Amino acid sequence: MRESKGRSIIAFPSGYVALDIETTGLDPSVDEIIELAAIRVRDGVRADTFASLVKPRNTISGFITELTGITNDMVSGAPRVESILPQFCEFIGGDVVVGHNVNFDINFIYDALMGPEEKP
């Protein structure tokens, strides 16, 4: 079990962060995050947002561009994941995290935070 990943809850919270990421593929050991986005919600109302494209080390394939709409040109001036991820995590803070297929997103974020030498 991953020590810092949190746990499921039963009741829906009044405050939470809904997040979504885009990646270059499905495997966090070889693929990369190319977009981080989140919305903070308080009592059913959007309270704040975070969004950033992320410049990957490798080029984005045509398939991923078709799927996500994110091009290599769009990310050419974007920050690298290691420089923007701390701000993203600060935005999330201690809030409950929700999202569609959020386990996928959380695993990518978790692995990106660990760095290549610590990945399983």
NORPENOR-V176550 format. One record per pair of residues at least 12 apart in sequence whose ideal C-beta (glycine too) atoms are under 8 Angstrom apart, sorted by the first residue. I is the first residue (numbers start at 1). GAP is how many residues later the second one is. D is the distance in Angstrom with one decimal. If there is no record, write none. Layout:
I_GAP_D + I_GAP_D
//
This chain:
2_108_6.3 + 4_106_7.7 + 5_101_6.6 + 5_105_6.4 + 6_91_7.3 + 9_87_6.6 + 13_83_4.7 + 14_28_7.0 + 14_29_5.3 + 14_30_7.9 + 15_25_7.6 + 15_26_6.7 + 15_27_4.9 + 15_28_7.3 + 15_80_6.2 + 15_81_7.3 + 16_24_7.8 + 16_25_5.6 + 16_79_5.6 + 16_80_4.3 + 16_81_7.0 + 16_82_5.2 + 17_21_5.1 + 17_22_6.9 + 17_23_5.2 + 17_24_7.4 + 17_74_7.4 + 17_75_5.0 + 17_76_7.9 + 17_78_4.4 + 17_79_7.2 + 17_80_5.5 + 17_81_7.3 + 18_20_6.6 + 18_21_4.9 + 18_23_6.5 + 18_79_7.9 + 18_80_5.1 + 18_81_5.5 + 19_17_7.7 + 19_18_6.8 + 19_19_4.2 + 19_20_7.9 + 19_73_7.1 + 19_78_5.9 + 19_79_7.8 + 19_80_4.9 + 19_83_7.0 + 19_86_5.9 + 20_17_5.1 + 20_18_7.5 + 20_79_5.7 + 20_80_7.1 + 20_85_6.6 + 21_12_5.4 + 21_14_6.1 + 21_15_5.5 + 21_16_7.2 + 21_84_4.8 + 21_87_6.0 + 21_88_6.9 + 22_12_5.1 + 22_13_4.0 + 22_46_4.6 + 22_48_5.9 + 23_41_7.9 + 23_85_5.8 + 24_32_5.8 + 24_34_6.9 + 24_36_5.9 + 24_37_7.0 + 24_40_5.4 + 25_39_7.2 + 26_78_7.8 + 28_79_5.8 + 28_80_4.8 + 28_83_3.9 + 28_84_7.3 + 28_91_7.4 + 29_82_7.2 + 29_90_5.8 + 31_77_7.9 + 32_22_7.5 + 32_24_4.0 + 32_25_6.5 + 32_26_6.7 + 32_49_6.8 + 33_21_5.1 + 33_23_7.6 + 33_48_5.2 + 33_52_8.0 + 33_75_5.8 + 33_76_7.4 + 33_79_5.8 + 34_19_6.6 + 34_20_5.3 + 34_22_5.6 + 34_26_6.3 + 34_30_7.6 + 34_34_7.1 + 34_36_5.4 + 34_41_5.9 + 35_16_7.5 + 35_17_7.1 + 35_18_5.4 + 35_19_6.1 + 35_33_7.3 + 35_35_6.1 + 36_14_7.1 + 36_15_7.2 + 36_16_5.3 + 36_18_6.3 + 36_48_6.5 + 36_49_7.3 + 36_52_4.8 + 36_73_8.0 + 37_12_7.7 + 37_13_6.6 + 37_14_4.4 + 37_15_7.7 + 38_12_4.6 + 38_13_7.8 + 38_50_7.0 + 38_53_6.0 + 38_54_6.4 + 40_51_7.4 + 40_55_6.8 + 48_43_7.5 + 50_37_7.6 + 50_38_6.2 + 50_41_4.4 + 52_26_6.8 + 52_27_6.7 + 52_32_5.1 + 52_35_7.8 + 52_36_7.3 + 53_17_6.8 + 53_21_5.9 + 53_22_5.0 + 53_25_4.0 + 54_21_6.6 + 54_24_5.5 + 54_25_6.6 + 54_26_7.0 + 54_27_5.1 + 54_30_6.0 + 55_20_4.7 + 55_21_6.8 + 55_22_7.5 + 55_23_4.3 + 55_24_6.6 + 55_25_5.6 + 56_19_6.7 + 56_25_7.8 + 57_23_7.9 + 59_13_5.5 + 60_12_5.2 + 60_15_7.0 + 81_31_5.2 + 82_30_7.7 + 82_33_7.9 + 85_24_7.1 + 85_27_5.8 + 85_28_6.2 + 88_21_7.7 + 89_20_7.8 + 89_24_7.3
//
